[in-house]
């Protein structure tokens, strides 16, 4: 299968491999993949630290994080601000054990004083602060371009990766609902954009991981993880070499205890799926069902053929 992308992304990044002791864990998934709740679930393990979405591999330096609204005027201002608050929450929490408005303001000032830092240096700093726990991060933006995905994979030669998947049809419905209020052109172009986002991101991740030693990555259907968390928590912990007993699983199931659950004292902090942040308890989701696209979407037959083929490869 050949790929082209209509997704916007920044210029190629030039992050080179480094000799680093850090071995973080990354969830790789496009938007609307249950990745926030999955990260909150896994981040409940006492040996893991679940970060909010920090967008660190989609731009080369901290200045890029702080100036996204200016660089991308197409993004609604509240959404751009919400995206930035993920990394602000992480810095504030780890520096001050607080996400109060004052702590968030100090975190933003601290980042502004380090605008020239490569984002991987910021990631190193945060990983230092959470040690001996293993940092766990997921930002859908890391899967949205070859450059961002390569930056994530190349920066940490000892990292491991979970390719988190979700059924293409339920993902499309969620993308349409999520993106419609944010984009002026929310007709057929939104439908095509959503289909391309699912297809290209998962194909990109699958191809890149296939070139990596198999022990460094694991593919998990989000529906399986959330429908049978006890089983999949044990599987993932065994793969990571982490202790796992009934007490630890019970702790992990309390996703509402994730330190970045909710919208903070100010009520407007992001860093993950807004729907989950509003109600961060683990909830039952339905069986994904067959891959049958809604004819009303008007997707080109070649697109549905490719998506169906990739979905079968991913286990749907």
RASUL-V76924 format. One line per field, one symbol per residue. burial: I if it has 16 or more other C-alpha atoms within 10 Angstrom, else O. Layout:
burial = ???
//
This chain:
burial = OOOOOOOOOOOOIOIOOOOOOIOIIIIIIIIIIIIIIIIIIIIIIOOIIIIIIIIIIIIIIIIIIIOIIOOOOOOOOOOIIIIIIIIIIIIIIOOOOIIIIOIIOIIIOOIOOOIOOIIIOIIIOIIOOIOOIIIIIIIIIIIIIIIIIIIIIIIIIOIIIIIIIIIIIOIIOOIIOIOOOOOOOOOOOIIIIIIIIIIIIIIIIIOOIOOOOOOIIOIIIIIIIIIOIIOIIIOIOOOOOOOIOOOOIOIIIOIIIIIIIIIIOOOOIIIIIIOIIOOIIIOOOOOOOOIOIOOOOOIOOOOIOOIIOIIOOIOI
//
